Amino acid sequence: MPMIEFENVSKWFGSFQVLTDVSLSVAQGEKIVVCGPSGSGKSTLIRCVNALEPYQKGRITVNGVHLTEDLKTIHQVRAQVGMVFQSFNLFPHLTILDNLTLAPMHVRKVAKADAEERAMTQLHRVRIAEQAQKYPGQLSGGQQQRVAIARALCMEPQVLLFDEPTSALDPEMVKEVLDVMVSLAQQGTTMICVTHEMGFAREVADRVVFMDAGQIVEQNTPQEFFERPQHPRAVDFLSKILSH
């Protein structure tokens, strides 16, 4: 059974169709990188997975649960899906440790001591445990994004979604976040990552999915996609992004 299945999914914002008949199957442990020009529907696609965006047509299934607008199924899916955004979305008035224990304690009803132990484990995992008592504003952007990844991991998700996690970072901070993502990928986490970091795609992805105008127009192994892209839009996209 696939971990995530999109079947002919379509979505509109008003009269504008942002996703058109998208079908994609993601196996457990698979690492998918989604790329494409701005406005191609990449972020909308992954935001549909945990119902941050509703879809109007088709079917999305996450680990056997058919995602509908029913709140019970939304909660079932969200309990299995962690998401890391462009902006870190940390609570500025809470310490790093408190940011990480909040959801496990209130959503999963984990005892405080257990939640703190879990949080410290994940902070060690993203190599930032020494910052546990600081506040987000005292950390660099790269450190805050690593905290955001640790926070997602504290909910012990089956799937991690990344929505351009390095796009808000200064160039020298990008590598520290990508290094953490590479190590997660090597541990077998199921990942869908929307990113323009093509080096990361080459190193980590099992499959690269290229979107244009709300559709998946090409998908292949990284080697095939980068060396022999088939679709004219993919060829054009790669010529622009790889020339920088």
FENRA-V689560 format. One record per pair of residues at least 24 apart in sequence whose C-alpha atoms are under 8 Angstrom apart, sorted by the first residue. I is the first residue (numbers start at 1). J is the second residue. D is the distance in whole Angstrom. If there is no record, write none. Layout:
i:j:d
I:J:D
I:J:D
This chain:
i:j:d
1:27:8
1:63:8
1:64:7
2:26:6
2:27:5
2:28:6
2:62:8
2:63:7
2:64:8
3:27:5
3:28:5
3:61:8
3:62:6
3:63:5
3:64:7
4:60:7
4:61:6
4:62:5
4:63:6
5:59:8
5:60:6
5:61:5
5:62:7
6:58:8
6:59:6
6:60:5
6:61:7
7:58:6
7:59:5
7:60:6
8:57:7
8:58:5
8:59:7
9:55:7
9:56:8
9:57:5
9:58:4
9:59:6
9:60:7
10:55:6
10:56:6
10:57:5
10:58:6
11:54:8
11:55:5
11:56:5
11:57:7
12:55:8
12:56:7
17:214:7
18:44:8
18:213:7
18:214:5
19:44:8
19:45:7
19:213:8
19:214:4
19:215:6
20:214:5
20:215:6
21:58:8
21:215:7
22:214:8
22:215:6
22:216:6
23:216:8
27:190:8
28:190:6
29:188:5
29:189:5
29:190:4
29:191:7
30:188:8
30:189:7
30:190:5
30:191:6
30:205:8
30:206:6
31:185:7
31:189:8
31:190:6
31:191:5
31:192:6
31:193:8
31:204:7
31:205:5
31:206:5
31:207:7
32:191:6
32:192:5
32:193:6
32:205:5
32:206:6
32:207:5
32:208:6
32:209:7
33:192:6
33:193:5
33:194:6
33:195:7
33:201:6
33:205:6
33:207:7
33:208:5
33:209:6
34:192:7
34:193:6
34:194:5
34:195:7
34:208:6
34:209:5
34:210:6
34:211:7
35:194:6
35:195:6
35:196:6
35:208:7
35:209:6
35:210:5
35:211:6
36:196:8
36:210:5
36:211:5
36:212:6
36:234:8
36:237:7
37:211:8
37:212:7
37:237:7
39:213:7
39:214:8
40:211:6
40:212:5
40:213:5
40:214:5
40:215:7
41:211:7
41:212:7
41:213:7
41:214:5
41:215:8
42:194:6
42:211:7
42:214:8
43:163:6
43:194:7
46:161:7
46:163:8
46:192:8
50:74:7
50:77:6
50:78:5
50:81:7
79:155:7
79:157:7
80:155:8
80:156:7
80:157:4
80:158:5
80:159:6
81:157:5
81:158:6
81:159:5
81:160:6
81:161:7
82:152:5
82:153:7
82:155:7
82:157:6
82:158:8
82:159:6
82:160:5
82:161:6
83:152:6
83:160:6
83:161:5
83:162:6
83:163:8
84:148:6
84:149:6
84:152:7
84:160:8
84:161:6
84:162:5
84:163:6
84:165:7
85:162:6
85:163:5
85:164:7
85:165:6
86:163:6
86:164:5
86:165:5
86:166:7
86:167:6
86:168:6
87:145:8
87:165:8
87:168:7
88:144:6
88:145:6
88:148:6
89:148:8
90:136:7
90:144:8
90:148:7
91:136:7
92:135:6
92:136:6
92:137:7
93:135:7
94:135:6
94:136:8
95:132:7
95:133:6
95:134:5
95:135:4
95:136:7
96:131:7
96:132:5
96:133:6
96:134:6
96:135:6
96:136:7
96:147:7
97:132:5
97:133:6
99:151:7
100:150:7
100:151:5
100:154:7
101:151:8
101:154:8
103:155:7
104:154:7
104:155:6
108:155:8
118:154:6
119:150:7
119:151:7
119:154:6
122:150:5
122:151:8
122:153:7
122:154:7
123:147:7
123:150:6
125:150:8
126:150:7
126:180:6
141:168:8
141:169:6
141:170:8
141:173:7
142:169:7
142:173:5
142:174:7
142:176:7
142:177:6
143:177:8
145:177:7
146:177:6
146:180:7
158:189:7
158:190:7
159:189:7
159:190:5
159:191:6
159:192:8
160:189:7
160:190:6
160:191:5
160:192:7
161:191:6
161:192:5
161:193:6
162:191:8
162:192:6
162:193:5
162:194:6
162:195:8
163:193:6
163:194:5
163:195:7
164:193:7
164:194:5
164:195:5
164:196:7
165:194:8
165:195:7
166:195:8
167:195:8
196:241:8
198:242:8
210:234:7
